[in-house]
Amino acid sequence: MLHEEIANLQGQAGQASDREVALAASLLAAEARLIDSGAMLHEVNHRAKNSIQIAMSLLGLQMHATNNEEVRLELAGAIRRLGNIAAAHLMLNSQSPDEQRTSFRAYLTLICTETHKSLGGERIELIVRTDELALDTSRAINLALIVSEALTNAMKYAFPDGRTGTIRVDCHQDGDEATLTIADDGVGFGETAREGALGLRLVRTLAKAIGGEAKIDGSNGTRIEVPFKL
């Protein structure tokens, strides 16, 4: 009986060892699939970034080929918007392959700085203050595009005739919500003056895309608020 019990225990030990080996093999296979998935996502983002760069180059060639100033301005705006998306892909590709979130503070600051510089903001002060929010790339892009459109509108219309002024961009978290605010101390606008402008229509559309609603007030300078869920 003792020999039978020993043989039985040895058999059970062998079965346990086989299960451990099978479990280890399963974990290794799962880890390999995860690495492949992350690498594939990284490659897709890299190709998307390259496609955006090609589109920007083609639009740039078209912009320089036309003599129509209005068309040139619209093409420049399209290039700037694509550039904002390309910046998000660049930041995404600088992270590890399995990381799908981006540093919103760094991204938003980059977009604000580049937009301000590209529109010649020497006489207009720009202040950017934002919490470090961990956002998925799609939402970060939408918020950055809102800021880019609002900044562009302010730079073009808020400070006519060489006026100086300040534009503030804030994004702060409060519990499970956050609010993006773009405000300037410029001339403001009446309801019929700029409410129908393409930039402000885009701001409203982009706000809806992230489940928010843009509140726009042009009575004392211009102030745009976009509350959204995290």
C-alpha positions as CSV (number, residue, x, y, z in Angstrom):
1,M,0.0,0.0,0.0
2,L,2.9,2.3,0.8
3,H,4.4,1.7,-2.7
4,E,1.0,2.4,-4.3
5,E,0.6,5.7,-2.3
6,I,4.1,6.8,-3.3
7,A,3.4,6.0,-7.0
8,N,0.1,7.9,-6.8
9,L,1.8,11.0,-5.3
10,Q,4.5,10.8,-8.0
11,G,1.8,10.7,-10.7
12,Q,0.0,13.7,-9.2
13,A,3.3,15.6,-9.1
14,G,3.9,14.8,-12.7
15,Q,0.5,16.1,-13.7
16,A,1.0,19.3,-11.7
17,S,4.4,19.8,-13.4
18,D,2.7,19.3,-16.8
19,R,0.1,21.9,-15.9
20,E,2.7,24.4,-14.8
21,V,4.6,23.9,-18.1
22,A,1.4,24.4,-20.1
23,L,0.5,27.5,-18.1
24,A,3.9,29.0,-18.6
25,A,3.8,28.3,-22.3
26,S,0.3,29.9,-22.4
27,L,1.6,33.0,-20.6
28,L,4.6,33.3,-23.0
29,A,2.3,33.1,-26.0
30,A,0.0,35.7,-24.6
31,E,2.9,38.0,-23.9
32,A,4.2,37.5,-27.5
33,R,0.8,38.4,-28.9
34,L,0.7,41.5,-26.7
35,I,4.2,42.6,-27.9
36,D,3.1,41.9,-31.6
37,S,-0.1,44.0,-31.1
38,G,1.9,46.9,-29.6
39,A,4.4,46.8,-32.4
40,M,1.7,46.7,-34.9
41,L,-0.1,49.7,-33.3
42,H,3.3,51.5,-33.4
43,E,3.7,50.8,-37.1
44,V,0.2,51.9,-37.9
45,N,0.7,55.2,-36.1
46,H,4.1,55.6,-37.9
47,R,2.5,55.1,-41.3
48,A,-0.4,57.5,-40.4
49,K,2.1,60.1,-39.5
50,N,4.0,59.7,-42.8
51,S,0.7,59.9,-44.7
52,I,-0.2,63.2,-42.9
53,Q,3.2,64.6,-43.8
54,I,2.7,63.8,-47.5
55,A,-0.7,65.5,-47.4
56,M,0.8,68.5,-45.7
57,S,3.5,68.7,-48.4
58,L,0.9,68.5,-51.2
59,L,-1.2,71.2,-49.7
60,G,1.9,73.3,-49.2
61,L,2.8,73.0,-52.9
62,Q,-0.8,73.9,-53.8
63,M,-0.6,76.9,-51.5
64,H,2.5,78.3,-53.1
65,A,1.1,77.6,-56.6
66,T,-2.0,79.8,-56.2
67,N,-2.2,83.5,-56.4
68,N,-5.5,83.7,-54.6
69,E,-4.8,85.1,-51.1
70,E,-8.1,83.7,-49.7
71,V,-7.3,80.2,-51.0
72,R,-3.7,80.5,-49.6
73,L,-5.1,81.3,-46.2
74,E,-7.5,78.4,-46.2
75,L,-4.8,76.0,-47.3
76,A,-2.4,77.3,-44.6
77,G,-5.2,76.6,-42.1
78,A,-5.6,73.1,-43.3
79,I,-1.8,72.5,-43.1
80,R,-1.8,73.8,-39.6
81,R,-4.6,71.5,-38.5
82,L,-2.8,68.5,-40.1
83,G,0.3,69.6,-38.3
84,N,-1.5,69.4,-35.0
85,I,-2.5,65.8,-35.7
86,A,1.0,64.9,-36.9
87,A,2.4,66.3,-33.6
88,A,0.2,63.9,-31.7
89,H,1.5,60.9,-33.7
90,L,5.0,62.0,-33.2
91,M,4.5,62.0,-29.4
92,L,2.8,58.7,-29.6
93,N,5.7,57.2,-31.6
94,S,8.2,58.5,-29.0
95,Q,6.5,56.3,-26.3
96,S,6.8,52.6,-25.8
97,P,4.8,50.5,-28.3
98,D,2.2,49.4,-25.8
99,E,1.5,52.8,-24.4
100,Q,-1.7,54.3,-25.9
101,R,-2.0,57.5,-23.9
102,T,-0.1,60.8,-24.4
103,S,1.1,63.5,-22.1
104,F,-1.6,66.2,-22.6
105,R,0.3,69.0,-21.0
106,A,3.4,68.6,-23.2
107,Y,1.2,68.1,-26.3
108,L,-1.0,71.1,-25.7
109,T,1.9,73.4,-24.8
110,L,3.6,72.4,-28.1
111,I,0.5,73.1,-30.2
112,C,-0.1,76.5,-28.5
113,T,3.5,77.5,-28.9
114,E,3.8,76.5,-32.6
115,T,0.4,78.1,-33.5
116,H,1.4,81.3,-31.7
117,K,4.8,81.4,-33.4
118,S,3.4,80.6,-36.9
119,L,0.9,83.4,-36.7
120,G,3.5,86.0,-35.7
121,G,2.5,86.6,-32.0
122,E,5.3,89.0,-31.0
123,R,2.9,91.6,-29.7
124,I,0.5,89.1,-28.2
125,E,1.4,87.3,-24.9
126,L,0.4,83.7,-24.7
127,I,0.0,81.9,-21.3
128,V,-0.7,78.2,-21.1
129,R,-1.6,76.5,-17.9
130,T,-2.9,72.9,-17.8
131,D,-3.0,69.9,-15.5
132,E,-1.2,66.8,-16.5
133,L,-4.2,64.8,-17.8
134,A,-3.7,61.2,-19.1
135,L,-5.9,61.3,-22.2
136,D,-6.2,58.9,-25.1
137,T,-4.6,60.2,-28.3
138,S,-8.0,60.8,-30.1
139,R,-9.3,63.0,-27.3
140,A,-6.1,64.9,-27.0
141,I,-6.1,65.7,-30.7
142,N,-9.7,67.0,-30.6
143,L,-8.8,69.2,-27.6
144,A,-5.7,70.5,-29.3
145,L,-7.6,71.3,-32.5
146,I,-10.1,73.3,-30.5
147,V,-7.3,75.3,-29.0
148,S,-5.6,75.8,-32.3
149,E,-8.9,77.1,-33.9
150,A,-9.6,79.4,-31.0
151,L,-6.0,80.7,-31.0
152,T,-6.0,81.3,-34.7
153,N,-9.3,83.2,-34.4
154,A,-7.9,85.3,-31.6
155,M,-4.6,86.1,-33.3
156,K,-6.5,87.1,-36.5
157,Y,-9.4,89.1,-35.1
158,A,-9.0,90.0,-31.4
159,F,-6.2,92.5,-31.7
160,P,-6.6,94.7,-34.8
161,D,-4.6,97.7,-35.8
162,G,-1.4,96.5,-34.0
163,R,-3.0,96.2,-30.6
164,T,-1.2,94.3,-27.9
165,G,-2.9,91.8,-25.6
166,T,-2.9,88.4,-23.9
167,I,-4.4,85.0,-24.7
168,R,-4.7,82.5,-21.9
169,V,-5.2,78.7,-22.4
170,D,-6.2,76.7,-19.3
171,C,-7.2,73.1,-18.8
172,H,-7.9,71.9,-15.3
173,Q,-9.4,68.8,-13.8
174,D,-12.2,68.8,-11.2
175,G,-13.1,65.3,-10.1
176,D,-14.1,63.2,-13.1
177,E,-14.5,66.3,-15.3
178,A,-12.1,68.9,-16.8
179,T,-12.6,72.3,-18.4
180,L,-10.7,73.7,-21.3
181,T,-10.7,77.5,-21.5
182,I,-9.3,79.9,-24.1
183,A,-9.7,83.6,-23.3
184,D,-8.3,86.8,-24.7
185,D,-8.6,90.5,-23.7
186,G,-9.2,91.7,-27.3
187,V,-12.0,93.5,-28.9
188,G,-14.6,90.7,-28.6
189,F,-17.4,90.3,-31.2
190,G,-21.1,90.7,-31.6
191,E,-23.3,87.7,-32.1
192,T,-23.6,88.3,-35.8
193,A,-20.0,89.2,-36.4
194,R,-17.9,86.1,-35.8
195,E,-20.3,83.5,-34.4
196,G,-20.7,82.0,-37.9
197,A,-17.0,81.9,-38.6
198,L,-15.6,78.6,-39.7
199,G,-13.1,78.4,-36.8
200,L,-15.9,78.8,-34.2
201,R,-18.1,76.3,-36.0
202,L,-15.2,73.8,-35.9
203,V,-14.8,74.5,-32.2
204,R,-18.4,73.6,-31.5
205,T,-18.2,70.4,-33.7
206,L,-15.0,69.2,-32.1
207,A,-16.4,69.9,-28.6
208,K,-19.4,67.6,-29.4
209,A,-17.0,64.9,-30.7
210,I,-15.6,64.6,-27.1
211,G,-19.0,64.7,-25.4
212,G,-18.7,68.4,-24.4
213,E,-20.4,71.6,-25.5
214,A,-18.5,74.8,-26.3
215,K,-19.7,78.0,-24.5
216,I,-18.6,81.0,-26.5
217,D,-18.8,84.6,-25.1
218,G,-17.6,87.6,-27.1
219,S,-19.0,90.4,-25.0
220,N,-15.8,91.2,-23.1
221,G,-12.9,90.0,-25.1
222,T,-13.5,86.4,-26.2
223,R,-13.9,83.4,-23.9
224,I,-14.4,79.8,-25.0
225,E,-15.1,77.1,-22.4
226,V,-15.4,73.4,-23.1
227,P,-16.2,71.2,-20.1
228,F,-15.8,67.5,-20.8
229,K,-15.8,64.1,-18.9
230,L,-12.5,62.3,-18.3
